[in-house]
């Protein structure tokens, strides 16, 4: 029987509806979520991603801002911009669009972001919290992957899951999130021997490799949930994932398409992280209010 296709657009739509309601509640308290994206240089793919993020923030009625720095901006200049945003109370989320030009050390730049505004979840404090199972900003793509798996209604706990790819952005956090939900997770990568033996025993497969149509039907257990993270451009200009959609859909139970699957969720999760940050700003203000009540001025009156 052919797999049920997981509709990323529909899951993202539900998320945006929830974000709109949370935004309205914040507005009533005088808070407008603020997201600032910084882009360095002219990378065309990055320009497109940044434009989509800005458009979505503005569509939600937020303060969406893009700061464009020239290709030859120094690491210090970039960090100075970030530090100013860290101190700006109207900014809830700061995102540095990756990749950065080669002369800039990405890890050092990400460290400049206030972890409380790190809505991409790449700051080592947030990675560490995720590792320790503490509340943190979770990187957007793996967070979206979890929502898509949940949308199938398939129980994660106790299942065998295989994540292919161990990047900091997708594979490793997906491994941690699945593990936190009590799946038995195997993290496979370019040096894994007999990859198909692992994937064939998996109830959930997450493919984040960057190789077109790499995962084929013979690698999939009948009925498995298959999440295709890959975005690959074929020579004819068409987009395709890391999973051979046509063959795998005949074996899997649930499968994400490319486009229309994980890609739809990444920006939605960025917006969700930003609204969480704006809510934390509100809670912080409340705490300050409480503190002023407790500072003795009331008792003196
Ligand atoms: P990456 O290049 O950082 O990592 C790729 C991983 O694949 C590596 O860990 C490597 O070990 C593994 N790998 C490579 N060849 C392999 C093989 N033969 N067998 C098993 N594992 C192998 O890539 P990434 O940043 O994790 O992205 C992966 C894919 O996901 C890319 O196509 C990227 O465009 C896409 N992506 C999509 C989104 C989205 O929003 N949909 C977000 C991020 C990345």
Boltz pocket constraint, residues with backbone or C-beta under 6 A from the ligand:
constraints:
  - pocket:
      binder: B
      contacts: [[A, 141], [A, 164], [A, 165], [A, 166], [A, 167], [A, 168], [A, 169], [A, 170], [A, 171], [A, 188], [A, 189], [A, 190], [A, 191], [A, 192], [A, 195], [A, 207], [A, 208], [A, 209], [A, 210], [A, 211], [A, 228], [A, 229], [A, 230], [A, 231], [A, 232], [A, 262], [A, 263], [A, 264], [A, 266]]
      max_distance: 6.0
